[in-house]
Amino acid sequence: MSDKIKTGFEMEGKLLPLDSIIPVKQITRHMRTSAKYKTILASIKEVGIIEPPVVSPMKKESGVPQQYLLLDGHVRIDILKHLEVKEVFCIISTDDEGYTLNHKVNRLTAIQEHYMIMKIIEGGVDEDVIARTLNVNVGEIKQKRDILTGICPDAVELLKDKMIAQNTLRLFRKVKPMRQAEMAEMMNTVGNYSRPYALALLASTRKEMFNEEEYEKQNMTHSVKPEDIARMEREMESLERDVKLIEESYGRNVLNLVLARGYLAKLLDNAKVVRFLSNHNGDVLSEFQKIVEAASLET
């Protein structure tokens, strides 16, 4: 067996005429009016192509490629054609399969986006330039820049890779750091990062855990009676305790289930056991078989 690893791309890219690049899908009029298209257009106008398109050579009889199949970058190529650009630097793929190029792209969370913008600003790029590049107004860039103001490091660490919206993060500023960390932990536990859930956590927060004046604003905004708040506080505290107890026992219970399932599988491999259960406890045998044949523990 060869120990050589075949590379998926040529080590050096090429500057290619746009006329030699053949798209494999069409950019529609609707796509050209989308926010994503406009953002890429603004970025190209401001800083040029950041990520080169990926193409695959279409071999001719002479062996010299005259045209290239476009695997990735259809929007970028369409924009360049409308801007009447003649050439573009491309990455040359050694395979004509485009599925693996960008199918594992992860979207930036609000906190990751904040760090990215802060790094760009620290690098000396003006906020106006960032706004033009992303096709947004300067106010949005400032909001993203200041999104973590008033939020404790523990809460930020817990939520840094979670898809939580900016307007939800801003709710954390209403409460003290200890409660912020508790709210972030609860969101992670239940896997819910929505604004309504954050508002529910705020509504169940004790008065002393709010920042000054925020408690009164909270009551005025939601018109909640003191007795209702006290009841929700008790219910939420009880729910938090129950969730933590379940979380602590979940791993142990899953392990026990896996072991039990493995033991049942071994039993059912024994023909004598199966024959005995079939003759005396058919219903038990049927349930054992369902457990063993289940695709997962959730089935």
C-alpha positions as CSV (number, residue, x, y, z in Angstrom):
1,M,0.0,0.0,0.0
2,S,1.4,3.4,-0.9
3,D,2.1,5.9,1.9
4,K,1.6,8.8,-0.4
5,I,-1.4,11.1,0.1
6,K,-3.0,12.5,-3.0
7,T,-3.6,16.2,-2.7
8,G,-7.0,17.6,-3.8
9,F,-5.6,20.8,-5.3
10,E,-2.6,21.9,-7.3
11,M,0.0,23.6,-5.1
12,E,-0.2,26.8,-7.1
13,G,-3.3,28.6,-8.4
14,K,-3.7,30.3,-11.7
15,L,-4.9,33.6,-13.1
16,L,-7.7,32.6,-15.5
17,P,-9.9,34.5,-18.0
18,L,-13.5,34.6,-16.8
19,D,-14.6,33.5,-20.3
20,S,-12.8,30.2,-19.7
21,I,-14.7,29.3,-16.5
22,I,-17.9,27.3,-17.0
23,P,-20.5,27.5,-14.2
24,V,-22.4,24.4,-13.2
25,K,-25.4,26.3,-11.8
26,Q,-27.2,29.5,-12.7
27,I,-27.4,32.6,-10.5
28,T,-31.1,33.8,-10.6
29,R,-32.5,37.3,-10.4
30,H,-33.9,36.4,-7.0
31,M,-30.4,35.4,-5.8
32,R,-29.0,38.7,-7.0
33,T,-31.4,40.7,-4.8
34,S,-30.6,38.7,-1.7
35,A,-28.7,40.2,1.3
36,K,-26.0,37.6,1.0
37,Y,-25.3,38.5,-2.7
38,K,-25.2,42.2,-1.8
39,T,-22.8,41.6,1.1
40,I,-20.4,39.7,-1.2
41,L,-20.7,42.4,-3.8
42,A,-19.9,45.1,-1.3
43,S,-16.9,43.0,0.0
44,I,-15.5,42.5,-3.5
45,K,-15.8,46.2,-4.3
46,E,-14.1,47.2,-1.1
47,V,-11.3,44.6,-0.7
48,G,-11.5,42.4,-3.7
49,I,-11.7,38.6,-3.8
50,I,-10.7,37.1,-0.4
51,E,-11.5,33.4,-1.2
52,P,-10.5,32.4,-4.7
53,P,-13.0,30.4,-6.7
54,V,-12.3,26.7,-7.2
55,V,-12.2,25.2,-10.7
56,S,-11.4,21.9,-12.3
57,P,-9.7,21.6,-15.7
58,M,-11.8,20.3,-18.6
59,K,-9.2,18.3,-20.6
60,K,-9.0,18.7,-24.4
61,E,-7.6,16.2,-26.8
62,S,-4.2,17.9,-26.7
63,G,-4.2,17.5,-23.0
64,V,-4.1,21.2,-22.4
65,P,-7.2,22.6,-20.7
66,Q,-8.9,25.4,-22.5
67,Q,-11.9,25.7,-20.2
68,Y,-12.4,25.1,-16.5
69,L,-15.5,23.8,-14.6
70,L,-16.5,26.0,-11.7
71,L,-16.9,24.0,-8.5
72,D,-17.1,26.7,-5.9
73,G,-17.6,30.5,-6.1
74,H,-20.6,30.9,-8.5
75,V,-21.8,34.1,-6.8
76,R,-18.2,35.6,-6.8
77,I,-17.8,34.8,-10.5
78,D,-21.3,36.3,-11.4
79,I,-20.4,39.5,-9.5
80,L,-17.0,39.8,-11.3
81,K,-18.7,39.4,-14.7
82,H,-21.2,42.2,-13.8
83,L,-18.3,44.3,-12.7
84,E,-16.7,43.6,-16.1
85,V,-13.6,42.0,-14.6
86,K,-11.7,40.0,-17.2
87,E,-9.5,37.7,-15.0
88,V,-9.6,36.1,-11.6
89,F,-7.1,34.0,-9.6
90,C,-8.4,30.5,-9.0
91,I,-7.5,27.4,-7.0
92,I,-7.2,24.4,-9.4
93,S,-8.8,21.2,-8.1
94,T,-7.5,17.8,-9.1
95,D,-11.1,16.4,-8.7
96,D,-14.3,17.6,-10.3
97,E,-16.3,16.9,-7.1
98,G,-17.6,20.1,-5.5
99,Y,-19.5,18.5,-2.6
100,T,-16.6,18.5,-0.2
101,L,-15.4,22.1,-0.7
102,N,-17.7,24.1,1.6
103,H,-20.2,21.6,3.1
104,K,-18.6,21.9,6.6
105,V,-18.7,25.7,6.9
106,N,-19.7,26.8,10.4
107,R,-21.6,30.0,10.9
108,L,-20.1,32.6,13.2
109,T,-21.9,33.0,16.5
110,A,-22.6,36.6,17.8
111,I,-19.7,36.3,20.3
112,Q,-17.3,35.0,17.6
113,E,-18.4,37.8,15.3
114,H,-17.6,40.3,18.0
115,Y,-14.1,38.9,18.5
116,M,-13.5,39.0,14.7
117,I,-14.6,42.6,14.5
118,M,-12.5,43.6,17.5
119,K,-9.4,42.0,15.9
120,I,-10.0,43.9,12.7
121,I,-10.4,47.2,14.5
122,E,-7.3,46.5,16.6
123,G,-5.5,45.9,13.3
124,G,-6.2,49.5,12.3
125,V,-9.2,49.1,10.0
126,D,-11.8,51.9,10.3
127,E,-15.3,51.0,11.3
128,D,-16.7,52.7,8.2
129,V,-14.6,50.4,6.0
130,I,-15.8,47.3,7.9
131,A,-19.4,48.5,7.4
132,R,-19.0,49.1,3.7
133,T,-17.3,45.7,3.3
134,L,-20.1,43.9,5.1
135,N,-22.8,46.0,3.5
136,V,-24.2,47.2,6.8
137,N,-24.4,50.6,8.5
138,V,-21.8,51.7,11.1
139,G,-24.3,51.5,13.9
140,E,-24.5,47.7,13.4
141,I,-20.7,47.4,13.6
142,K,-20.7,49.4,16.8
143,Q,-23.4,47.2,18.3
144,K,-21.4,44.1,17.4
145,R,-18.3,45.8,18.9
146,D,-20.0,46.5,22.2
147,I,-22.1,43.4,22.5
148,L,-20.1,42.0,25.4
149,T,-20.1,45.2,27.4
150,G,-21.5,44.4,30.9
151,I,-21.4,40.6,30.5
152,C,-19.2,38.7,32.8
153,P,-16.3,36.5,31.4
154,D,-17.8,33.3,32.8
155,A,-21.1,33.8,30.9
156,V,-19.1,34.7,27.7
157,E,-17.0,31.5,28.0
158,L,-20.1,29.4,28.4
159,L,-21.9,31.0,25.4
160,K,-18.9,31.8,23.1
161,D,-19.7,29.0,20.6
162,K,-23.5,29.0,20.9
163,M,-26.0,30.5,18.4
164,I,-27.4,33.1,20.7
165,A,-28.8,36.3,19.2
166,Q,-27.4,39.8,20.0
167,N,-30.7,41.0,21.5
168,T,-30.7,38.0,23.8
169,L,-27.2,38.6,24.9
170,R,-28.1,42.2,25.8
171,L,-30.6,40.9,28.4
172,F,-27.8,39.5,30.5
173,R,-26.7,43.1,31.3
174,K,-29.8,43.4,33.5
175,V,-28.5,41.0,36.1
176,K,-25.4,40.6,38.2
177,P,-22.4,38.5,37.0
178,M,-23.3,35.5,39.2
179,R,-26.8,35.4,37.8
180,Q,-25.5,35.9,34.2
181,A,-23.3,32.7,34.7
182,E,-26.3,30.8,36.1
183,M,-28.5,31.8,33.1
184,A,-25.8,30.8,30.6
185,E,-25.4,27.5,32.4
186,M,-29.2,26.9,32.3
187,M,-29.3,27.7,28.6
188,N,-26.5,25.2,27.9
189,T,-28.2,22.5,30.0
190,V,-31.5,22.7,28.1
191,G,-30.0,23.7,24.8
192,N,-32.3,26.7,24.4
193,Y,-30.7,30.1,23.5
194,S,-33.9,31.9,22.5
195,R,-35.0,35.4,23.7
196,P,-38.2,34.1,25.2
197,Y,-36.3,31.6,27.3
198,A,-33.9,34.3,28.4
199,L,-36.9,36.5,29.4
200,A,-38.3,33.6,31.4
201,L,-35.0,33.3,33.2
202,L,-35.1,37.1,33.9
203,A,-38.7,36.9,35.2
204,S,-37.6,34.2,37.7
205,T,-34.6,36.1,38.9
206,R,-34.6,37.3,42.5
207,K,-34.7,41.0,43.1
208,E,-31.2,41.1,44.7
209,M,-29.7,39.5,41.6
210,F,-30.7,42.4,39.3
211,N,-28.5,45.4,38.7
212,E,-29.7,48.8,40.1
213,E,-32.9,50.1,38.5
214,E,-33.2,47.1,36.2
215,Y,-35.5,45.3,38.5
216,E,-38.1,48.1,38.4
217,K,-37.7,48.3,34.6
218,Q,-38.3,44.6,34.4
219,N,-41.5,44.8,36.3
220,M,-42.8,47.8,34.3
221,T,-42.0,46.1,31.0
222,H,-43.8,42.9,31.8
223,S,-46.4,44.1,34.3
224,V,-45.8,41.1,36.6
225,K,-47.3,41.1,40.1
226,P,-44.9,40.5,43.0
227,E,-46.6,37.3,44.0
228,D,-46.3,36.0,40.5
229,I,-42.6,36.8,40.4
230,A,-42.2,35.0,43.8
231,R,-44.0,31.9,42.5
232,M,-41.9,31.9,39.2
233,E,-38.7,32.2,41.3
234,R,-39.7,29.2,43.3
235,E,-40.7,27.2,40.2
236,M,-37.5,28.1,38.3
237,E,-35.3,27.3,41.2
238,S,-37.0,23.9,41.5
239,L,-36.7,23.3,37.8
240,E,-33.0,24.2,37.9
241,R,-32.4,21.7,40.7
242,D,-34.3,19.0,38.8
243,V,-32.4,19.7,35.6
244,K,-29.0,19.5,37.4
245,L,-30.0,16.2,39.1
246,I,-31.1,14.7,35.7
247,E,-27.8,16.0,34.1
248,E,-25.8,14.3,36.8
249,S,-27.5,10.9,36.5
250,Y,-27.9,10.9,32.7
251,G,-24.4,9.6,31.9
252,R,-24.6,6.9,34.4
253,N,-28.1,5.8,33.2
254,V,-27.0,5.7,29.6
255,L,-24.0,3.6,30.5
256,N,-26.2,1.1,32.4
257,L,-28.5,0.9,29.4
258,V,-25.6,0.2,27.0
259,L,-24.3,-2.5,29.3
260,A,-27.8,-4.0,29.7
261,R,-28.4,-4.0,25.9
262,G,-25.0,-5.7,25.3
263,Y,-25.9,-8.4,27.9
264,L,-29.3,-9.0,26.2
265,A,-27.6,-9.3,22.8
266,K,-25.3,-11.9,24.2
267,L,-28.2,-13.8,25.7
268,L,-30.1,-13.9,22.5
269,D,-27.1,-15.2,20.7
270,N,-27.6,-18.4,22.7
271,A,-30.1,-20.7,20.9
272,K,-31.1,-22.5,24.1
273,V,-32.0,-19.2,25.8
274,V,-34.1,-18.1,22.8
275,R,-35.8,-21.5,22.6
276,F,-36.6,-21.4,26.3
277,L,-38.0,-17.9,26.2
278,S,-40.0,-18.7,23.0
279,N,-41.7,-21.6,24.7
280,H,-42.3,-20.0,28.1
281,N,-42.1,-16.2,27.8
282,G,-42.8,-15.2,24.3
283,D,-43.7,-11.6,25.3
284,V,-40.4,-11.2,27.2
285,L,-38.5,-12.5,24.2
286,S,-40.2,-10.1,21.9
287,E,-39.3,-7.1,24.1
288,F,-35.7,-8.3,24.4
289,Q,-35.4,-8.5,20.6
290,K,-36.9,-5.0,20.3
291,I,-34.2,-3.6,22.7
292,V,-31.4,-5.4,20.9
293,E,-32.5,-4.5,17.4
294,A,-33.1,-0.8,18.2
295,A,-30.9,1.5,16.1
296,S,-30.1,3.7,19.1
297,L,-31.1,4.2,22.7
298,E,-33.6,6.9,21.6
299,T,-35.5,4.4,19.4
